[in-house]
Amino acid sequence: MRGVDEETGEYRGDSRSQNRRDALEVLALCERLVALTPAQLAKLPVPESLLPHIAETKRITSHIAHKRQLAFLAKQTRREDDETLDAIRDALDVGGEASRREIAAMHRVEAWRERLLVDGDAALAEFLDAFPSADRQLLRQLVRNTLEERKRNKPPRAFRELFRELRELVLGGGAVGDDAEEGDEPL
């Protein structure tokens, strides 16, 4: 029998059905990659060797030619190692690990913003201890402008600007003890 080890009687590798299922998974992954915008594609860990094939597949509009090019892209993608494909899938997956980390980071930024708005100088001092590269004067001004906006029921321009500044500081890695775990950062 083909694919069976004569000594042990066990199968040597994946069955043809499993290989086909794997190939169809990669084809579905490629369809998702082709549907992305260039900005979304740039955020993914796609190897440089696949980018021209993805661009060519996007360019082709004829149905059969597009399908054929998509199959070629899937063939090229199957040559990549499993870790690369898993990283791409995880980045695309809304519930994936990368997405969860990004959402957790945004929640940390929002928590800092709320603490700065509620606790004032005490929270600012704690934030400056955690992020010494932060500009004290700018943060104070943004907090003051945000509170003024809220009081006058104005559009949240300074509120958003404060978030952008905090996001740049928190995600930019300006924290003391960057080698600490993500959950260890003070709030």
N, C-alpha and C positions, 0 to 999 in steps of 0.2 A: 504494500500500500504506500502510496506517495504521501510524504509528510509524517510518517510514523517511524519512530526509532525502533529498529529491529530488536535491539537488546531489551529495552524496557517496555515497549509497546505504547509509549506516550507520544502525543503529538509534538512535533519539533517546534512549531511556531503557531502564529495566529491562523485561524481558518480563513478560507477565501471570503466567507461571509463577513467575518470580522474586519478583514482588510477593506472590503467594500464599504462597510459602515464607517470606518475611519476615513476613507476617501470622500465619502459623502459629507461627513462632518467638516472636513477641510474645505470642500466646495461651498458649503453653507457659510463658513467663516469668510471665505473670499468674497462671496456675495455681499456680506455685511461690510467688508472693507471697501468694496467698490462703491457702495451707497453713501459712504462718508464724505464730508466736505474736506478740502485740503487742510483746513485748520484742525479739524477733529483727527484727521489721519496723522498730523504732525505730533499730536499728543501721545500717540500709541507707540509702543516699542517695536515697530515694524522694521525689519532689516532693510538696509539701503538697496540690496539686490532686488527686492520685490517692488520697490516704488515705481520704477519705469513700467513694469508689467501692470501694475494697478492703474497707472495713468493711461496706458494704452487701452486697457479694458474699458475705462470710463469714456475714452474718446470714440470708441466704436459704437454706432447706434443701430446698425442692422441686426435684427434679432438673431439669426443663425450665426453670423460672424461674432457677435457679442458672446453668444453661448460658447462658441469654440474658443475664443480668447479667454473666457472665464475658466474653461476647463484647463487651458494651458497655464493660467495663473495658479490654479489649484495644484497642478503637477509641480510647478516650481516651488510652491509653498510646502508641499509634502516633503521636499528635500531638506527643509529646515528641521532642526532638532525639536524634540518634544517640549523642552523648557521654553523655547521661543514661542511656540504655538500656544502653550499654556499662559504665558505672559500676555500675549495678544488677547486671548479669550478673556482673561481676568480683567484686563483694562477695558474691554468692551462690555463686560458683564456689569449691569447696574448694581447688582448685589455683590460684586466681587470685592476682593480684599483691597485693591487699589482705590476703589470707589468709597469703601468704608473709611479708609484712612483719610481720604480727602474730605469727606463729610465730617469726620471727627475733628479735623484741623479747622474747618470752618466754624464748627460749634465752639471750639476753644477761643477763636477770634471773637465770636459773638458774645461769649461769656466775659471776656476781657472788656469789650465795649460797654456792656451793661454795668459791670463793676465800676468802670471809670465814671459812668454817668450817675450811678447811685451813690457810691462811696466817696467820690471826689479825690482829695489829696492823698488819703490813705491808700487807695487803690493805685493811684499814680506812682506813689513811692514804691509800692510792691512791684508794679510793672517795670519801673526803671531798674529795680534790683535784678529782676529776671532778664531784662533786655537793656543792657547798659548803652547800646548804640542808639537808643531812642532819643528823639529831640524833645526834651521836657517842655520847652516853650510852645512848640507846635502842637503837641498833644493837649496841653492846657487850653490853648486857643480853640482847638477843634471841639473839646468838651464844652467849653463856654459857649461857642457858637451853636452847638447842638442843643444845649439846654435852652438857649434863647429862641431857637427855631421852634422847639416844642411849646414854649410858653406862648409864642405868637401864632401858633398853628400854621407855620410856613412849610413849604416843601422841604423834605429831608436832605438837602444838599450837603450840609456839614456832617450829618449823621452818616451818609454814605462815604464821604471823604475820610471820616474818622475810621470807618471800617477798612477802607483801602490802605490807610497808613498802618493800622494794626496788623492787617493781613501781611503786608510787606515785611513788617518787623518779626511777626511770629513765624511765618513760613519761610522767611529769608534766612533763618538760622542765627539770629542775633542773640539767642538766649545763652545765659551762663549755664555751663554744664550740658552742652549739646549732646554728649554721649549718653545722657540719661534716657530712660524709656519714655515713650510718648505719654503714658499715663502719669508720669512723675512730674509733669510741668505744673506749676502752681496756678490756681485759678483765682 
